[in-house]
Amino acid sequence: MLAFAVLSVNASADEQVCTIKNMHCSGCADMVSDLVCDTAKYETCDVIIKDEDKQIGEVRLVTKNKKSKVNVKDVASGLKGSRYTLDGCKTI
């Protein structure tokens, strides 16, 4: 009996969801998008309001290059000097 092993290689791009504080409206989402959505790096950059009352938003970033990773420090740096703050990111 001949057995074959199938290796699964994750060739997908890096995808992160980051929580952003102090976001409460579509204007905030537009501003955060302008600050962190680098079209040279990201295939997808979706910014949404998760909880208007708690002023919590979310950014979903997917890299263009499958070998690249989302740089959380770049996201935080992009928000520096604005009213918005990064509350962490997680890989999805």
C-alpha positions in Angstrom: 0.0 0.0 0.0 1.4 3.4 -1.0 0.6 6.3 1.1 0.9 10.0 0.2 1.3 12.8 2.6 -0.3 16.0 1.7 1.4 19.1 3.1 -0.7 22.1 3.7 1.2 25.3 3.1 -0.3 28.5 4.2 0.3 30.7 1.2 -2.2 33.3 2.3 -1.5 36.9 3.1 -1.2 38.2 6.6 -4.6 39.3 8.0 -5.0 41.3 11.2 -7.9 42.9 12.9 -7.0 46.0 15.1 -9.2 47.6 17.6 -9.1 51.4 17.6 -10.4 53.6 20.5 -12.2 57.0 20.2 -14.1 56.2 16.9 -17.8 57.0 16.9 -18.9 58.0 13.4 -18.3 57.5 9.7 -16.1 60.6 9.7 -13.9 58.8 12.3 -13.7 55.7 10.1 -12.7 57.9 7.1 -10.0 59.6 9.1 -8.6 56.3 10.4 -8.7 54.9 6.9 -6.6 57.9 5.7 -4.1 57.4 8.5 -3.5 53.7 8.3 -4.6 52.3 4.9 -1.4 52.2 2.9 -2.5 51.0 -0.6 1.1 50.1 -1.4 1.1 47.5 1.5 -2.5 46.4 1.9 -4.8 44.6 -0.4 -7.7 45.1 2.0 -8.1 47.9 4.6 -11.6 47.9 6.0 -12.5 50.4 8.8 -15.7 50.1 10.7 -17.4 51.3 13.9 -17.9 48.4 16.2 -19.6 50.2 19.1 -20.6 53.9 18.6 -21.5 54.4 22.3 -18.2 52.9 23.6 -16.3 54.7 20.7 -14.7 51.5 19.5 -13.7 50.9 15.9 -12.0 48.2 14.0 -9.5 48.0 11.1 -9.1 44.8 9.1 -5.8 44.7 7.2 -4.7 42.2 4.6 -1.3 42.4 3.1 -0.7 42.5 -0.7 2.5 40.5 -0.5 2.0 37.0 0.9 5.4 37.1 2.5 4.7 40.4 4.3 3.3 40.8 7.7 1.1 43.6 9.1 3.3 45.8 11.1 1.4 46.8 14.2 3.9 49.5 15.1 3.2 51.1 11.7 -0.5 51.1 12.5 0.1 52.7 15.9 2.6 55.2 14.3 0.0 56.2 11.7 -2.5 57.1 14.5 0.1 59.1 16.5 -0.9 62.7 16.9 -4.6 62.0 16.2 -7.4 61.4 18.7 -7.4 57.7 17.9 -5.4 55.0 19.7 -4.6 51.5 18.9 -5.9 49.0 21.5 -4.3 45.9 20.0 -4.4 43.6 16.9 -5.0 39.9 16.4 -4.3 37.6 13.6 -7.4 36.1 11.9 
